[in-house]
Amino acid sequence: MDIKKIRARILFVNLPLSFGIFILAGLLVVGWLGPHFLSDERIELAKYDFGLSVSNEHWLGTDTFGRDIFTFTIHALIPTLTIGIVAGGTATGLGVVLGLVSGYIRGPLDSFIRTLSDVAMTIPSLAVLIVIASYLHNTTITMMALVVALFAWPWATRVIRAQTLTLREKPFVAVSRLNGDGELNILDIVILANMILADEYDGIADLNQDGQLNILDIVMLVNLILEN
């Protein structure tokens, strides 16, 4: 195995991730420090004239309620990121679990999960948020994030299910069954590991002739990279 090629591939794969983390970190810093320099008085209703254009005092102008848009944006960064992280993490985690179970076990459970996801995809989460906000005067950020996640998991479920359906028919899954591996181990160590890393490291199958990508293969790869 060409270690230099693996290093170059890992660096290439991680560049978008590194760039995204850099942007996220910048937004977190601005969202944390910004409110200390921009008073929340600037986002009070009718604080300024309505619909002002961009100026030195109002970098993004004012909205139709007389609030400074730039200040409003800075104050909304942390709540927005919180909703995105909580909703995204919850929806992804739920989608991965349901997708793996649905694609691997099949049968009536698969039909139930697919039907449930199809129904959930037709419900607009924004409309549900508006309805909840109209009935609950104290809607929290966590509640809004969970509502978004409640209707976002079907997309992840469908993607993970499709990949699981492909991987469950691979020879190395049958070999794992013959070796006496439990269904949970096959889902976690064999199918999920291949799903996460197989597309990123095409040449990694050289470690194992049957193409299986398990924890031992990952450990061997890390050791080879560190040693060289």
Secondary structure as GFF3:
##gff-version 3
##sequence-region A 1 228
A	DSSP	alpha_helix	3	37	.	.	.	ID=ss1
A	DSSP	three_ten_helix	40	43	.	.	.	ID=ss2
A	DSSP	alpha_helix	69	105	.	.	.	ID=ss3
A	DSSP	alpha_helix	107	121	.	.	.	ID=ss4
A	DSSP	alpha_helix	125	135	.	.	.	ID=ss5
A	DSSP	alpha_helix	141	150	.	.	.	ID=ss6
A	DSSP	alpha_helix	153	167	.	.	.	ID=ss7
A	DSSP	alpha_helix	171	178	.	.	.	ID=ss8
A	DSSP	alpha_helix	183	185	.	.	.	ID=ss9
A	DSSP	pi_helix	186	192	.	.	.	ID=ss10
A	DSSP	alpha_helix	193	197	.	.	.	ID=ss11
A	DSSP	three_ten_helix	202	207	.	.	.	ID=ss12
A	DSSP	alpha_helix	215	227	.	.	.	ID=ss13
###
